[in-house]
């Protein structure tokens, strides 16, 4: 079945050849490009500001004249970018493309291709007082656009791109790593049919409807791609105003204080929703049952939820390529809940690292007041799996790209130019996240501290510009570059080569091949594939003298977590340590370089893009099947007839484990608890206990004292209290008093409870109507009677987050519940562990009975073999012989019924289901029935949808009416 891969940019775009645009007319006038040469030198008497001044020439600005001290230096490329320079094989739209093109701006490829310009208006003003005036002006502009003259102008503009002379080209924007990974997975047949979904990367309002249809048809039929069309204003507001100005900075820990106007966010949020809805509608129109849907990155956070509303059973995965911040940062977004709920429409949400996945789970728990486990998020009606898997590169395609003759030519040129120098290479966007300023300051410090290296080392920094307003950053970087150049440059040597431009792909590969060190100092980044490509290119194949170069990598990148410490990890803000890392990298012995390189290369070659895509697809298929099996619509109703038949067929013994709150009774305070028809419940339990084959346990989160009072009329009844921390075993002798088993150390419980209570008191003072309940092994913060429920919910989320962070080492966790409470309980005991103890006790009793029979019937050797040392440990293995109990002793029961209604009961269902399958050491029980009461998703085998008010016990009289 097809797999939809949705990303904001398609890997394809359109180049119109009917009428060249201004940029192409200019490029046609240029002279042939010079032969490959070394990068441009920034002379000491010029700053970056001066280099950016408008040219006096009417045509294209000619290359900068080399400085007299440049020793006949030539240049990488200073003319306008072209497809031939940007791509290795620009004529093949399906060829290997750059993993990080650094051209990801919407409406930014017009300098390379002939495409329409945007008609979107400017962003709203920063000052909220000016917002109303701007809205009025915008209204007047819209009215003018309806005039016949304007419509005529629009028509003529559309006719300009109405011809048939256009071609599909590889896109310069977007996620090249994703495209390469998908194609690699297709080549290995791990995924088959792929349908790309995305925008064309340029404004389309100018295009006539007929032309849009032609483009869509060609993309779908020949390139398996579905084009999403949205208005220019929607695309511009979505991408430039919301994604790049608000969302992307927050995801990278850059809290924007600009714009300060709430109106700005309202303005851009509308466009963000519109574009996400356009993607969802496009996918839903093409979807067929059984298809797989993958949504990628922060541009489309709302799409999973939008699709889920229309396609409840669809198999949806979401992968976030960028970082995900802590809850303290993400909560700054006013649309935080909408974004989280949109993501939670997926079956599987994946991140680059476990740190980002943890942040997401913590954020959901804190802001949505839901239960977040290590595996995902438990919502009211379904479970969403959360995982992490780092993206990689396509080594095979990269190897083929390095074989190109142009790459080899550039390797030769660069090696000749820097024959006697140690070359540190860096390529970053010039923005506030990539850490270019920090890198230059660290390099300056290195030169100051180690003057012996001034004549021996060169930092070649490629700083690609963005469309963002970075005037302050550019000015700062310009000052640093000028200072380094003026202090450390000589007539014969320049330690810093700063290129404020991108370079061609062959040049990029050549630099990675001949570099001695790669330095990445991002302040926050999802996954930097440049590091992976550097490691791959450092095999020495193209340059034997340049191989196994060290990697200096910021600890705040996802790649740092993947490489496992074999890189030189640095904190970009610690300039002293960054400078020291440069020294260590340059002075590292060949043996140490080789050792580190082999570990890094192993990561690059095993965690590839193909593996990433294939593993995620398999995991999505698995979790979707699990979700389908747990969905109440897929789980059959309890058949009382079949249950009765199994009950009557039992000959060894029957074990009942029944939840109390929500299954036999309503939730609430024990002092106010009234079981529906209480005498009937008591009578039913007593009828079950009258049969010597029956063993009945009640499980609850309440204290032993409360449960003893509630079931004092049921002698012989087994009780599991405080969610598995206490067990009172069943007793065949009704008059026998059975002591309670205490699994936790109550003195140890008091240690963490003291610290947690102080935290709870803090939130209790801030939530009117809240109260704290203390049990032997747990604490509960109740806020169901709070005056301000919204404020109380926020405080409850903060409370759970606070406790989970502060008390992680004490093996306790805080869980928000649907009953307007936060439960704090130990991690080491549960209803499932208690049920396992009960069952193992029964097995031990059965083994003792078997031993007694063996003593009577067997000879002395058999009697010795089954002597008293054959006790059972927690794994079901006899300590004397090491033989598994499951291979010696049959199951002590042949009927097991477990009934419950909430999250604590799911672990018991899971345990019982394993007994039914015969998994584990406990053996196999012939007839196992697990029943979930209510409509929540569950792992139980059957459901009982008669409500949670005591009706679930109605089948028990039927069971008792047996022959």
C-alpha positions in Angstrom: 0.0 0.0 0.0 1.2 3.6 -0.7 3.0 5.6 1.9 2.2 9.3 2.0 5.3 11.4 3.0 4.1 14.9 3.7 6.6 17.8 4.2 6.2 21.5 3.6 8.4 21.5 0.5 8.1 18.9 -2.2 11.5 17.5 -3.4 10.5 18.9 -6.8 9.7 22.3 -8.2 8.9 23.9 -11.5 11.1 26.0 -13.8 9.3 28.1 -16.4 11.1 28.7 -19.6 8.6 30.8 -21.6 9.9 34.2 -20.4 13.1 34.6 -18.4 12.9 36.6 -15.2 15.2 39.4 -14.3 17.6 37.1 -12.5 18.0 34.8 -15.4 18.4 37.7 -17.9 21.3 38.9 -15.7 22.8 35.5 -15.3 22.8 35.0 -19.1 25.0 38.1 -19.5 27.7 36.8 -17.2 31.0 35.5 -18.4 31.8 31.8 -18.1 32.6 30.9 -14.6 36.3 30.8 -13.6 38.1 27.6 -13.0 37.9 26.3 -9.4 40.0 28.2 -7.0 40.4 28.9 -3.3 37.8 31.0 -1.3 37.6 34.7 -1.3 39.7 36.6 1.2 38.1 39.4 3.2 40.7 42.1 3.3 41.4 43.8 6.7 40.3 47.2 5.5 36.7 46.1 4.5 33.9 45.0 6.8 30.9 42.8 6.0 28.8 45.9 6.0 30.9 47.4 3.2 30.7 44.1 1.2 26.9 44.2 1.4 26.5 47.8 0.0 24.5 48.0 -3.3 26.6 47.8 -6.4 27.1 50.8 -8.7 27.0 48.5 -11.7 23.7 48.2 -13.6 24.3 44.6 -14.4 25.5 41.8 -12.1 28.2 42.8 -9.6 31.5 41.5 -10.8 33.7 39.4 -8.5 35.5 41.3 -5.8 39.0 42.3 -6.8 41.6 40.2 -4.8 43.6 41.9 -2.2 47.2 42.6 -3.1 48.2 40.3 -0.3 46.0 37.4 -1.5 48.9 35.9 -3.5 46.7 35.5 -6.7 43.8 33.9 -4.7 40.8 32.9 -6.7 37.3 32.4 -5.7 34.8 29.6 -5.0 31.8 31.3 -6.6 30.7 34.9 -6.3 28.1 35.0 -9.1 24.4 34.3 -8.7 23.5 30.8 -7.6 22.4 28.4 -10.3 21.0 24.9 -10.4 24.2 23.6 -11.9 26.2 24.9 -8.9 23.6 23.9 -6.3 23.1 20.3 -7.4 25.4 17.6 -8.4 23.1 16.5 -11.2 20.6 19.3 -11.7 19.1 17.7 -14.8 17.9 14.7 -12.8 15.0 15.6 -10.5 15.3 12.2 -8.6 19.1 12.4 -8.1 20.8 12.6 -4.7 20.4 16.0 -3.3 22.0 18.0 -0.5 21.0 17.0 3.0 21.2 20.6 4.2 20.9 22.9 1.3 20.7 26.0 3.5 18.1 27.4 1.1 14.9 26.6 3.0 13.1 29.9 2.7 9.7 30.0 1.0 9.9 32.0 -2.3 13.7 31.9 -2.3 14.5 29.9 -5.4 13.6 32.6 -7.9 17.3 33.4 -8.3 17.8 29.8 -9.5 14.6 29.1 -11.4 12.2 31.3 -13.3 9.1 31.4 -11.0 6.4 33.8 -10.0 6.8 36.3 -7.2 4.7 36.4 -4.1 1.7 38.7 -3.9 1.5 38.4 -0.1 1.3 41.6 1.8 3.7 42.7 4.6 3.6 41.4 8.1 1.4 43.3 10.6 3.2 46.0 12.6 5.0 45.2 15.8 3.2 47.9 17.7 -0.3 46.8 18.8 -1.4 50.4 18.6 -0.7 50.5 14.9 -2.4 47.1 14.3 -5.9 48.6 13.7 -4.6 51.2 11.3 -2.8 48.5 9.3 -5.9 46.4 9.2 -7.9 49.3 7.8 -5.2 49.9 5.2 -5.2 46.3 4.3 -9.0 46.4 3.8 -8.6 49.3 1.4 -6.0 47.4 -0.6 -8.3 44.5 -0.9 -11.0 46.7 -2.3 -8.6 48.1 -4.9 -7.7 44.6 -5.9 -11.3 44.1 -7.0 -11.1 46.8 -9.6 -11.1 45.8 -13.3 -7.7 47.2 -13.8 -6.2 45.1 -11.1 -8.0 42.0 -12.4 -6.6 42.7 -15.8 -3.1 43.0 -14.4 -3.4 39.7 -12.6 -4.6 38.0 -15.8 -1.7 39.3 -17.8 0.7 38.1 -15.1 -0.9 34.7 -15.1 -0.6 34.5 -18.9 3.2 35.0 -18.5 3.4 31.6 -17.0 0.7 30.0 -19.1 3.0 28.5 -21.7 3.9 24.9 -22.2 7.7 25.3 -21.9 8.2 24.3 -18.3 10.0 21.5 -16.6 10.1 19.7 -13.3 13.4 20.3 -11.4 14.8 19.2 -8.1 13.8 21.7 -5.4 16.5 23.8 -3.7 14.4 24.2 -0.5 13.3 21.6 2.0 14.7 18.6 3.8 17.2 16.9 1.5 18.1 14.4 4.1 14.5 13.2 4.2 14.3 12.9 0.5 17.5 10.9 0.3 16.4 8.6 3.2 13.1 7.9 1.5 14.7 7.1 -1.8 17.3 4.9 -0.1 14.5 2.9 1.6 12.7 2.6 -1.7 15.9 1.3 -3.4 16.2 -1.5 -0.8 12.4 -2.2 -1.1 11.8 -1.6 2.6 9.1 0.7 1.5 7.5 0.6 -1.9 5.0 3.1 -3.2 5.7 6.6 -1.9 3.5 9.6 -2.6 5.1 12.9 -1.7 2.8 15.7 -0.4 4.0 19.3 -0.3 4.1 22.7 -1.8 6.1 23.7 -4.9 8.2 26.2 -2.9 7.1 29.3 -4.8 4.0 31.5 -5.0 1.2 30.2 -7.1 -1.5 32.9 -7.1 -0.2 34.1 -10.4 -0.7 30.7 -12.1 -4.0 30.1 -13.8 -6.1 27.2 -12.6 -5.5 25.3 -15.8 -1.7 25.5 -15.4 -2.0 24.3 -11.8 -3.9 21.3 -13.0 -1.2 20.5 -15.6 1.6 20.7 -13.0 -0.3 18.6 -10.5 -1.1 15.9 -13.2 2.5 15.7 -14.3 3.8 15.5 -10.7 1.4 12.8 -9.7 1.8 10.7 -12.9 5.5 10.9 -13.4 7.0 11.8 -10.0 4.5 10.3 -7.5 4.0 13.7 -5.9 0.8 15.6 -4.8 1.1 19.4 -4.9 -0.6 21.4 -2.2 -1.8 24.8 -3.3 -2.5 27.6 -0.9 -2.8 31.3 -1.4 0.3 33.4 -1.3 -0.8 35.2 1.8 -1.5 31.9 3.6 1.9 30.5 2.6 3.8 33.7 3.6 1.9 34.0 6.9 2.4 30.4 7.7 6.1 30.1 6.8 7.7 33.6 7.3 5.4 35.0 10.0 4.6 32.0 12.2 7.1 29.2 11.5 10.2 31.2 11.2 9.3 34.1 13.5 7.5 32.4 16.4 7.6 28.6 16.3 11.1 27.8 15.1 12.8 30.1 17.6 10.9 28.6 20.5 11.7 25.1 19.4 15.4 26.1 19.6 15.1 27.9 22.9 15.1 31.4 21.4 12.0 33.0 23.1 11.0 35.8 20.7 10.2 39.2 22.3 9.6 40.5 18.8 7.0 41.0 17.7 5.6 42.0 21.1 2.0 42.2 19.8 -0.4 39.4 20.4 -2.2 40.6 17.3 0.9 39.4 15.3 0.6 35.9 16.6 -3.2 35.9 16.0 -2.5 37.0 12.4 0.1 34.4 11.6 -1.7 31.6 13.5 -4.7 31.8 11.2 -2.4 31.2 8.2 -0.6 28.4 9.9 -4.0 26.6 10.5 -5.1 27.3 6.9 -2.0 25.7 5.4 -2.1 22.7 7.7 -5.8 22.2 6.7 -4.8 22.3 3.0 -2.3 19.5 3.6 -4.8 17.4 5.6 -7.5 17.9 2.9 -5.1 16.9 0.1 -4.1 13.7 1.9 -7.7 12.8 2.9 -8.9 13.1 -0.7 -6.2 10.7 -2.0 -6.3 8.3 1.0 -7.3 4.7 0.6 -7.9 2.2 3.4 -4.6 0.6 4.4 -2.4 3.5 3.3 0.4 4.8 5.6 0.7 8.5 6.3 3.9 10.2 7.5 3.9 13.9 8.5 7.3 15.6 8.8 8.5 18.6 10.9 7.2 21.6 12.6 5.5 23.2 9.6 2.7 20.6 9.9 2.1 20.0 13.6 -1.6 20.3 13.2 -2.0 17.9 10.3 -2.1 14.6 12.3 -5.0 15.7 14.4 -6.8 17.2 11.3 -6.5 13.9 9.5 -7.5 11.9 12.5 -10.8 13.7 12.7 -11.7 12.6 9.1 -9.9 9.2 9.1 -10.2 7.7 12.6 -8.6 4.4 11.6 -5.7 5.8 9.5 -2.1 4.8 10.2 -0.4 8.1 11.0 3.2 8.8 12.0 4.8 12.1 12.8 8.5 12.9 12.9 9.9 16.2 14.3 13.3 16.9 12.6 14.0 19.9 14.8 14.7 20.1 18.5 11.8 20.0 21.0 12.4 22.3 24.1 11.6 21.7 27.7 8.0 22.4 28.9 9.2 25.7 30.5 10.0 27.0 27.0 7.2 25.4 25.0 4.6 26.7 27.4 5.4 30.3 26.2 3.5 29.6 23.0 -0.1 30.9 23.3 -1.2 28.1 21.0 0.6 25.4 22.9 -2.4 23.1 23.5 -3.6 23.2 19.9 -0.1 22.3 18.7 0.2 19.4 21.2 -3.2 18.1 20.4 -2.5 18.2 16.7 0.6 16.1 17.1 -1.2 13.6 19.3 -3.5 12.8 16.4 -0.7 10.4 15.2 -0.3 6.8 16.3 3.5 7.3 16.6 5.4 10.5 17.3 9.2 10.3 16.8 12.0 12.6 17.7 15.7 12.7 16.9 16.9 12.0 20.4 15.5 10.6 23.7 16.0 14.0 25.3 13.5 15.6 22.9 11.0 12.7 23.3 11.3 13.2 27.1 10.6 16.9 26.8 7.5 16.2 24.7 6.2 13.7 27.2 6.8 16.1 30.1 5.2 18.9 28.2 2.1 16.8 27.5 1.8 15.8 31.1 2.2 19.4 32.3 0.1 21.3 29.8 -2.6 18.7 28.9 -2.8 17.0 32.3 -2.5 13.5 30.9 -0.6 10.5 31.9 2.8 10.3 30.2 4.7 7.0 30.4 8.0 6.0 29.0 6.3 4.6 26.0 3.9 7.4 25.2 0.9 9.4 26.2 -2.3 7.9 27.5 -5.3 9.9 26.4 -8.9 9.4 27.3 -9.8 7.1 24.4 -6.4 6.0 23.0 -2.7 5.7 23.5 -0.1 7.5 21.5 3.4 6.0 21.2 6.4 8.2 21.5 9.9 7.2 20.5 13.2 8.5 19.3 15.4 7.5 16.3 18.2 9.6 14.9 18.2 10.4 11.2 21.2 9.5 9.1 22.7 10.0 5.6 22.7 7.8 2.5 26.4 6.6 2.3 25.9 4.9 -1.0 24.6 8.0 -2.8 27.3 10.2 -1.1 30.0 7.8 -2.3 28.8 8.1 -5.9 28.7 11.9 -5.6 32.3 12.0 -4.5 33.3 10.1 -7.6 32.4 13.1 -9.8 35.4 14.7 -11.6 34.5 18.2 -10.4 34.8 17.1 -6.8 38.2 15.7 -7.5 39.3 18.9 -9.2 38.3 21.0 -6.2 40.1 18.6 -3.9 43.3 19.2 -5.9 42.8 23.0 -5.9 42.2 23.3 -2.2 45.0 21.0 -1.3 47.4 23.0 -3.4 46.2 26.3 -1.9 46.5 25.1 1.7 49.3 22.6 1.3 51.2 23.6 4.4 48.2 24.6 6.6 45.9 22.8 9.0 42.3 23.5 7.7 39.4 23.9 10.1 36.1 23.8 8.1 32.7 25.1 9.1 29.4 25.7 7.2 26.5 27.2 9.0 23.5 29.5 8.5 24.2 33.0 9.8 21.4 33.1 12.4 21.1 33.2 16.1 21.0 29.5 16.6 23.9 28.1 14.6 26.5 29.6 16.9 28.7 31.3 14.3 29.5 34.2 16.6 30.5 31.8 19.4 32.7 29.9 17.0 34.6 32.9 15.8 35.1 34.2 19.4 36.5 30.8 20.4 38.8 30.8 17.4 40.0 34.3 18.2 40.7 33.1 21.8 42.6 30.1 20.5 44.9 32.3 18.3 45.5 34.6 21.3 46.4 31.8 23.6 48.4 29.8 21.1 50.4 32.2 18.9 52.5 29.2 17.6 49.5 28.2 15.5 48.8 31.5 13.9 50.8 30.7 10.8 49.8 27.1 10.6 46.0 27.0 10.8 43.1 28.4 8.7 39.4 28.5 9.7 37.3 28.4 6.6 33.8 29.5 7.6 31.0 29.3 5.1 28.2 31.4 6.5 25.1 31.2 4.3 22.7 34.1 4.7 19.0 33.8 5.5 16.0 36.0 4.8 15.7 36.7 8.5 16.4 40.1 10.0 19.8 39.5 11.5 21.4 43.0 11.3 22.6 43.0 14.9 24.2 39.5 14.5 25.7 40.4 11.1 27.3 43.6 12.6 28.7 41.6 15.5 30.2 38.9 13.3 31.6 41.6 11.0 33.4 43.2 13.9 34.9 39.8 15.0 36.0 39.0 11.5 37.6 42.4 11.1 39.4 42.2 14.4 40.8 38.7 13.7 42.0 39.8 10.3 43.6 42.9 11.5 45.4 41.3 14.5 46.4 38.0 13.2 46.7 38.3 9.4 50.1 38.9 7.8 51.3 39.5 4.3 51.8 35.8 3.7 48.9 34.3 5.7 45.3 34.8 6.7 44.0 32.6 9.5 40.3 33.3 8.9 38.5 32.9 5.5 34.9 34.0 5.9 32.5 33.4 3.1 29.2 35.0 3.5 27.7 32.9 0.7 26.9 29.3 0.0 29.2 27.1 -2.0 28.5 24.5 -4.7 27.9 20.9 -3.8 31.2 19.7 -5.4 33.1 22.4 -3.4 31.3 21.3 -0.2 32.3 17.7 -0.7 35.9 18.7 -1.5 36.1 20.8 1.7 34.9 17.9 3.8 37.4 15.6 2.2 40.5 17.7 2.8 39.6 19.3 6.1 41.7 18.5 9.2 38.9 19.4 11.6 35.1 20.1 11.3 33.7 22.5 13.9 30.0 22.8 14.7 28.9 25.1 17.6 25.1 25.2 17.2 23.3 26.6 20.2 20.5 24.0 19.6 19.9 21.7 16.7 17.9 18.6 15.9 20.4 16.7 13.8 23.4 18.1 12.0 24.0 15.8 9.0 27.0 17.8 8.0 28.8 16.1 10.9 27.8 12.7 9.4 28.9 13.7 5.9 32.3 14.9 7.3 32.9 11.6 9.0 32.1 9.7 5.8 34.3 11.9 3.7 37.3 11.5 6.1 38.1 8.0 5.0 41.2 9.2 3.1 40.1 7.8 -0.2 40.5 11.1 -2.0 43.3 12.5 0.1 45.5 10.1 2.0 47.2 12.8 4.0 43.9 14.2 5.1 41.9 11.5 6.9 40.3 10.7 10.2 40.0 14.3 11.1 38.5 15.1 14.6 35.0 16.4 14.9 34.3 19.3 17.3 30.6 19.2 18.0 28.3 21.2 20.2 26.7 19.2 23.0 23.4 20.8 22.1 23.0 19.1 18.8 21.1 15.8 18.3 24.3 14.4 16.6 26.2 14.7 19.9 23.8 12.2 21.5 24.2 9.8 18.5 28.0 9.8 18.4 28.3 8.7 22.0 31.2 10.9 23.1 33.7 9.9 20.4 33.6 13.5 19.1 35.1 16.5 20.9 32.0 17.7 22.7 31.9 21.4 23.6 29.6 24.0 25.1 29.4 26.8 22.6 29.1 29.4 25.4 32.3 28.2 27.0 34.9 29.9 24.8 37.8 28.6 26.9 36.8 25.0 26.4 36.0 25.6 22.7 39.5 27.1 22.2 41.0 24.1 24.1 39.0 21.7 21.9 40.6 23.3 18.8 44.1 22.8 20.3 43.3 19.2 21.2 42.0 18.5 17.7 45.0 19.9 16.0 47.5 18.2 18.3 45.7 14.8 18.4 47.9 11.8 17.7 47.1 9.7 14.6 46.3 6.7 16.8 43.7 8.7 18.8 42.3 10.2 15.6 41.9 6.7 14.1 40.3 5.3 17.3 37.7 8.0 17.4 37.1 8.0 13.7 36.4 4.3 13.6 33.7 4.7 16.3 32.2 7.6 14.5 32.2 5.9 11.2 30.5 2.9 12.7 27.6 5.1 13.8 27.4 6.8 10.4 27.4 3.5 8.5 24.8 1.7 10.7 22.4 4.5 11.5 21.8 5.5 7.9 18.8 7.3 6.4 17.6 4.0 4.9 17.7 2.3 8.3 15.9 5.3 9.9 13.1 5.3 7.4 12.7 1.5 7.4 12.8 1.2 11.2 10.2 4.0 11.7 7.9 2.4 9.1 8.0 -1.0 10.8 7.5 0.6 14.2 4.5 2.5 13.0 2.9 -0.6 11.5 3.4 -2.4 14.9 2.0 0.3 17.1 -1.0 0.9 14.7 -1.8 -2.8 15.0 -1.5 -2.6 18.8 -3.8 0.5 18.9 -6.3 -1.4 16.7 -6.3 -4.4 19.0 -6.7 -2.1 22.1 -9.5 0.0 20.6 -12.9 -0.8 22.1 -14.4 -1.0 18.7 -12.1 -4.0 17.9 -12.5 -5.8 21.3 -15.6 -8.0 21.5 -18.1 -7.6 24.2 -18.0 -10.1 27.1 -19.9 -13.3 26.3 -21.4 -14.5 29.6 -22.3 -17.8 27.9 -18.8 -18.6 26.9 -17.5 -17.4 30.3 -19.9 -19.7 32.0 -18.8 -22.6 29.9 -15.2 -22.0 30.8 -16.1 -21.6 34.5 -17.9 -25.0 34.5 -15.0 -26.7 32.7 -12.5 -25.8 35.3 -11.3 -28.7 37.5 -8.1 -27.5 39.1 -9.0 -24.1 40.5 -10.4 -20.7 39.6 -8.8 -17.3 40.3 -10.8 -14.1 40.3 -9.1 -10.7 40.5 -11.7 -7.9 40.5 -11.1 -4.2 40.7 -13.1 -2.3 43.2 -13.4 1.4 42.3 -15.0 1.9 38.9 -15.8 -1.8 38.5 -17.7 -2.8 41.6 -18.4 0.7 42.9 -18.1 4.4 42.0 -15.0 6.4 42.6 -15.1 8.6 45.7 -14.2 9.0 49.4 -14.5 5.8 51.3 -16.6 7.7 54.0 -19.1 8.5 51.3 -18.8 5.3 49.3 -22.0 3.4 48.9 -21.7 0.3 46.7 -24.8 -0.1 44.4 -26.9 -2.8 45.9 -24.2 -3.5 48.5 -25.7 -6.6 49.9 -26.0 -8.1 46.5 -22.3 -7.5 45.9 -21.4 -9.1 49.2 -23.8 -12.0 48.6 -22.3 -12.6 45.2 -18.7 -12.6 46.5 -19.7 -15.0 49.3 -21.4 -17.3 46.8 -18.2 -17.5 44.8 -16.1 -18.1 47.9 -18.3 -21.0 48.9 -16.9 -23.1 46.1 -13.6 -24.6 47.2 -12.2 -24.3 43.7 -12.7 -20.5 43.7 -10.1 -18.0 44.9 -11.3 -14.4 44.9 -9.2 -11.2 45.2 -10.4 -7.6 45.3 -7.8 -5.0 44.2 -8.0 -1.3 45.0 -5.9 1.8 45.6 -7.4 2.2 49.0 -5.7 1.4 52.3 -5.9 -2.0 54.0 -8.0 -0.5 56.8 -10.6 0.9 54.5 -10.9 -2.3 52.5 -11.1 -4.5 55.6 -14.0 -2.4 56.7 -15.8 -2.6 53.4 -15.4 -6.3 53.0 -15.6 -7.5 56.6 -18.7 -9.6 55.7 -16.6 -11.6 53.1 -14.4 -13.9 55.2 -11.8 -15.7 53.2 -11.7 -12.9 50.5 -8.2 -12.0 49.3 -7.4 -8.2 49.1 -4.8 -6.3 47.1 -4.5 -2.8 48.7 -2.9 0.5 47.7 -2.4 -0.7 44.1 -0.3 -3.7 45.0 1.7 -2.4 48.0 -0.2 -4.7 50.4 -1.8 -8.1 50.0 -4.0 -10.1 52.3 -4.1 -13.7 51.1 -7.3 -15.6 50.7 -8.1 -18.2 53.3 -10.1 -21.4 52.8 -10.8 -21.2 56.6 -13.3 -18.4 57.1 -12.4 -18.1 60.8 -8.7 -17.7 60.2 -7.1 -14.3 60.6 -4.7 -13.7 57.8 -2.0 -11.0 58.3 -1.2 -8.4 55.6 1.9 -8.7 53.5 3.8 -5.4 53.2 6.0 -5.3 50.1 7.5 -1.8 50.6 9.5 -0.7 53.6 7.1 1.7 55.3 10.0 3.6 56.9 11.5 4.2 53.5 8.1 5.4 52.3 8.1 8.1 55.0 11.4 9.5 53.6 10.0 10.4 50.2 6.6 11.3 51.5 8.0 14.0 53.6 9.7 15.7 50.7 6.7 15.2 48.4 4.3 16.6 51.0 6.2 19.9 51.1 5.8 20.2 47.3 2.1 19.4 47.6 1.6 21.9 50.4 3.0 24.6 48.1 0.4 23.8 45.4 -2.3 23.3 48.0 -1.9 26.9 49.1 -2.4 28.1 45.5 -5.4 26.1 44.6 -8.6 27.0 46.5 -10.7 23.9 47.3 -7.8 21.4 47.0 -6.9 18.9 49.6 -4.2 16.3 50.2 -4.9 12.6 51.0 -2.2 10.5 52.6 -2.1 6.7 52.4 0.5 4.3 53.7 2.5 4.2 50.4 1.0 7.1 48.4 -0.1 10.7 48.4 -3.0 12.2 46.4 -3.5 15.8 45.5 -7.2 16.4 45.0 -8.6 19.4 43.2 -12.0 18.3 42.0 -13.6 20.9 44.3 -11.4 23.8 43.1 -13.0 27.2 42.5 -11.0 27.9 39.3 -10.8 24.6 37.5 -8.6 25.8 34.6 -6.1 27.4 37.0 -6.2 24.3 39.2 -5.5 22.0 36.2 -2.4 24.1 35.3 -1.2 23.9 38.9 -1.8 20.2 38.9 0.3 19.7 35.7 3.1 21.8 37.2 2.8 19.8 40.5 3.2 16.4 38.7 6.1 17.8 36.6 7.8 19.2 39.7 7.5 15.9 41.6 8.7 13.7 38.7 11.8 15.9 38.3 12.6 16.2 42.0 11.9 12.6 43.1 13.1 10.5 40.1 15.9 9.0 42.1 13.5 7.9 44.9 11.6 5.6 42.6 8.3 7.4 42.8 6.2 9.1 40.1 3.3 11.5 39.9 0.4 10.8 37.6 -2.5 13.1 36.7 -5.8 11.3 36.6 -9.2 11.9 35.0 -10.7 12.3 38.5 -9.1 15.7 39.0 -6.3 14.4 41.1 -2.5 13.8 41.0 -1.5 10.4 42.5 2.1 10.0 43.8 3.0 6.4 44.3 6.1 4.1 44.2 7.3 2.7 40.9 8.4 -0.7 42.2 4.9 -2.1 43.1 1.7 -2.3 41.2 -1.5 -4.3 40.9 0.4 -6.4 38.4 3.2 -7.2 40.7 0.8 -8.1 43.5 -1.2 -10.4 41.1 2.0 -12.1 40.1 2.9 -12.7 43.8 -0.6 -14.2 44.4 -0.2 -16.5 41.4 3.4 -17.6 42.3 2.1 -18.4 45.8 -0.5 -20.7 44.3 2.2 -22.3 42.2 4.4 -22.8 45.2 1.6 -24.4 47.0 1.0 -26.7 44.0 4.7 -27.6 43.9 4.7 -28.5 47.7 1.7 -30.7 47.1 3.5 -32.3 44.2 6.6 -32.8 46.4 4.4 -34.5 49.1 2.9 -36.8 46.5 6.4 -37.6 45.2 7.7 -38.5 48.7 4.9 -41.0 49.1 5.3 -42.7 45.7 8.9 -42.3 44.9 12.1 -44.0 46.1 14.7 -42.3 48.2 16.5 -40.6 45.3 13.3 -39.0 44.2 12.6 -38.0 47.7 16.0 -36.4 48.0 15.7 -34.6 44.6 12.4 -32.9 45.7 13.6 -32.1 49.2 12.9 -28.9 51.0 15.6 -26.8 49.3 13.6 -26.7 46.1 12.1 -23.3 46.9 11.0 -21.0 44.2 12.6 -17.6 43.5 11.1 -14.6 41.8 11.8 -16.0 38.3 10.0 -19.4 38.9 13.2 -21.4 39.2 14.0 -24.0 41.8 17.1 -22.9 43.7 18.5 -26.4 44.3 18.6 -27.6 40.8 18.0 -24.5 38.7 15.2 -26.3 36.8 12.3 -24.0 35.8 9.2 -24.5 37.8 7.1 -24.2 34.7 8.7 -27.4 33.4 8.0 -29.3 36.6 4.6 -28.0 37.9 1.5 -27.5 35.9 -0.5 -24.4 36.4 -2.4 -24.4 39.7 -5.5 -23.1 38.1 -7.3 -23.6 34.8 -9.6 -20.5 35.0 -8.6 -16.9 35.5 -10.8 -13.8 35.4 -9.5 -10.3 35.7 -11.9 -7.3 35.6 -11.0 -3.6 35.9 -11.6 -0.2 34.4 -8.6 2.2 34.7 -4.9 2.6 33.9 -3.7 0.6 37.0 -5.6 -2.4 35.8 -3.9 -2.5 32.4 -0.7 -4.0 33.8 -2.8 -6.8 35.3 -4.5 -7.4 32.0 -1.0 -7.6 30.4 0.1 -10.1 33.0 -3.0 -12.3 32.6 -2.8 -12.2 28.8 0.8 -13.6 29.0 -0.5 -16.5 31.1 -3.0 -17.2 28.4 -0.3 -17.2 25.7 2.1 -19.2 27.9 4.8 -16.5 27.7 7.3 -16.2 30.5 8.2 -18.7 33.3 4.8 -18.9 35.0 3.4 -21.4 32.5 0.1 -21.3 30.7 -3.4 -21.1 32.1 -6.0 -22.8 29.9 -8.9 -20.3 30.2 -8.0 -16.7 30.8 -10.6 -13.8 30.5 -9.6 -10.2 30.9 -12.5 -7.7 31.0 -12.4 -3.9 30.8 -15.4 -2.0 32.1 -16.2 1.2 30.2 -15.2 2.6 26.8 -11.4 3.4 27.1 -8.8 1.7 25.0 -7.5 -1.4 26.7 -5.4 -4.5 26.5 -8.2 -6.6 27.9 -9.7 -9.5 25.8 -13.3 -8.3 26.3 -15.2 -5.2 27.3 -18.3 -4.6 29.4 -19.9 -1.3 28.4 -22.7 -1.3 30.9 -21.0 1.4 32.8 -18.8 1.7 35.9 -21.4 1.7 38.6 -21.4 -1.9 39.8 -23.2 -3.6 36.9 -20.1 -5.6 36.0 -20.8 -8.1 38.8 -24.1 -9.1 37.2 -22.6 -12.1 35.5 -21.4 -13.7 38.7 -24.7 -15.2 39.8 -24.7 -17.0 36.4 -21.3 -18.5 37.2 -22.5 -19.7 40.5 -25.5 -21.5 39.0 -23.5 -24.4 37.8 -24.0 -28.1 38.3 
